[in-house]
C-alpha cells in the first residue's frame, strides 16, 4: 500500500483590527506568511477573525 503524502496545517484565531479593514487584511497576510514560514501548506481561519 502506498503511503499518503502528509502536510502541515495551521489554525489561526485572531481578532481583526477595530474599524480598520486595511490593517485587518495586513494582519491576516502576516499571520498566513508566519504560518507558511513554519511549514504550513494550509491555513484556516475562523469566521470573523483576521
C-alpha positions, 0 to 999 in steps of 0.5 A: 500500500502506498503511503499518503503524502502528509502536510502541515496545517495551521489554525489561526484565531485572531481578532481583526483590527477595530474599524480598520479593514486595511490593517485587518487584511495586513494582519491576516497576510502576516499571520498566513506568511508566519504560518507558511514560514513554519511549514504550513501548506494550509491555513484556516481561519475562523469566521470573523477573525483576521 
